Amino acid sequence: MAHFAKLDSDNRVIDVIVVNNSDIGDLEFPDSEPLGIEFLHSNGFDGEFKQTSYNHNFRKRYAAIDYTYDPDRDEFVPYGWVLVDGEWTNPQPLDLENQV
């Protein structure tokens, strides 16, 4: 199965749609992406789509609702992550024991 993230105008993931491999010619990414997008559009799904990998084989991580697509780095970024030295990073958890 191939998975496609639907993006809003701010590149935020608003849905993830599954497409059967046979509907994209059983091709691998990146060749499968334009066929998958064409398949979605021809079946009434409008908007911007990016293929995502359930196994994290491309675009760094699997897209989920409220993630953001970073076109400069061609990856999906979880909500709340910060850019540190050019890498998207999970911020450190709060140290609740040492808070005043």
C-alpha positions in Angstrom: 0.0 0.0 0.0 1.1 3.5 -0.7 0.3 6.4 1.6 -0.3 10.0 0.6 -0.5 13.0 2.9 -3.0 15.7 1.9 -1.6 19.2 2.7 -3.3 22.5 3.4 -2.0 25.8 2.1 0.5 26.0 5.1 1.9 22.5 4.3 0.2 21.1 7.3 -1.0 17.4 7.0 -4.8 17.3 7.1 -5.3 13.7 6.0 -3.4 10.6 5.0 -5.0 8.4 2.3 -4.0 4.9 1.3 -3.7 3.9 -2.3 -3.4 0.3 -3.5 -0.1 -0.5 -5.1 -1.9 -1.8 -8.2 -3.3 1.7 -8.7 0.1 3.1 -9.0 1.6 0.4 -11.3 3.3 -1.3 -8.4 6.1 1.3 -8.7 8.5 2.4 -6.0 8.9 6.0 -4.7 9.7 8.4 -6.4 8.1 7.0 -9.6 4.9 6.1 -7.7 4.2 9.6 -6.4 2.9 11.3 -9.6 0.8 8.3 -10.4 -0.7 8.2 -6.9 -1.5 11.9 -7.1 -3.1 11.5 -10.5 -5.1 8.5 -9.2 -6.3 10.6 -6.2 -7.3 13.5 -8.3 -9.1 11.3 -10.9 -11.1 9.8 -8.0 -12.4 13.1 -6.6 -9.6 14.0 -4.1 -8.6 17.5 -4.6 -5.6 19.4 -3.2 -1.9 19.0 -2.7 -0.5 15.5 -1.9 3.0 14.2 -0.9 3.7 10.5 -0.7 4.8 9.3 2.8 6.5 6.1 3.9 5.0 3.9 6.6 8.5 2.4 7.0 10.3 5.8 7.1 12.1 4.9 3.8 11.8 8.5 2.5 10.8 11.9 3.8 12.4 11.1 7.2 9.2 9.9 8.9 5.6 8.8 8.2 3.2 11.7 8.0 0.4 12.1 10.5 -2.3 14.6 10.8 -1.0 18.0 12.1 2.6 17.2 11.0 4.1 19.8 8.6 5.8 19.1 5.3 9.1 20.9 5.1 9.8 21.3 1.3 13.3 22.6 1.9 14.3 19.4 3.6 11.7 17.2 1.9 10.5 15.7 5.2 7.5 15.5 7.5 7.9 17.2 10.8 5.8 16.4 14.0 4.0 19.3 15.6 6.1 21.2 18.1 9.5 20.0 16.8 12.2 22.7 16.5 15.0 23.2 14.0 18.4 22.7 15.6 21.6 22.9 13.5 19.6 22.1 10.4 17.8 19.1 11.8 14.2 18.8 13.0 14.4 17.8 16.7 12.0 16.7 19.4 12.3 19.4 22.1 13.5 18.2 25.5 10.6 17.2 27.8 10.0 19.5 30.7 11.8 18.7 33.9 8.8 18.9 36.2 10.7 17.8 39.3 13.0 20.9 39.2 10.4 23.5 38.4 9.7 26.2 41.1 
